[in-house]
Amino acid sequence: MKPTDNPVPRHVGIILDGNRRFAKRLMIKPWKGHEWGAKKVEKLLTWAKELGIKELTLYSFSLQNMDRPKEEFNYLMNLFRKEFSRLENDPRLEKEKIRINIIGRIHLLPKDIYELFQRIMEKTKNNDKFIINFAIAYGGREEVIDAIMKLGKDIKNRKVDVKKINEEVFENYLYTTHEPDLIIRTGGAHRTSNFLIWQSNYSEYFFFEKTWPEFEKEDLINAVEDYSQRERRFGK
């Protein structure tokens, strides 16, 4: 799905950065900040729908995060179990026709979490009013590599004519073809951190100094208003 030039971005990606620094300021274990971050994600859904945004892609856990210290990793996995189990039974998914996608190398996660993700995606696959993509065990370069591997297998099995490969054919092998209009990063860093490196080729960026747990509705409004004032040329 290509980006648009509408005043309100149809698809917003967010790099949820700064949870650990937020917790450190509270003088608690750094990974405890992810609890505040999870609560803010729940609010984000309401804010986005109020503004007319139709899709969110949230960079929640990178592939490199898999190497976090064991105590922090286990804490995060338990947080995923808790939050996604609650999400699986959230009546809003059906009532508001919300589709949930989890993109990344999720097969590397504990088996019960992988199965939980699969159930949620299967349950919501036909919903079409609002989409939330959670990028978990995700890396943009790794996504491209995985796409190349799948494409190569289809070429070998003669399912794809190598002479007909173009951008449109290739992107169908990615985790998602949906291109964000706007990407927001919290936490003060001004880098993309391997997030949607194929899909973000014409995305607009907005960087916040405040951490993700500090992010509020007014910040989302400011980013959307700033986006609406930009002239998007799409390389032309």
Secondary structure, DSSP 8 states (H G I E B T S, - for coil): ------SS-SEEEEE---HHHHHHHTTS-GGGHHHHHHHHHHHHHHHHHHHT--EEEEEEEEGGGGGS-HHHHHHHHHHHHHHHHHHHT-THHHHTTEEEEEES-GGGS-HHHHHHHHHHHHHHTT--SEEEEEEEEE-HHHHHHHHHHHHHHHHHTTSS-GGG--HHHHHTTSS-----SEEEE-SS--S-TTSSTTTTTT-EEEE-SS-GGG--HHHHHHHHHHHHTS---TT-
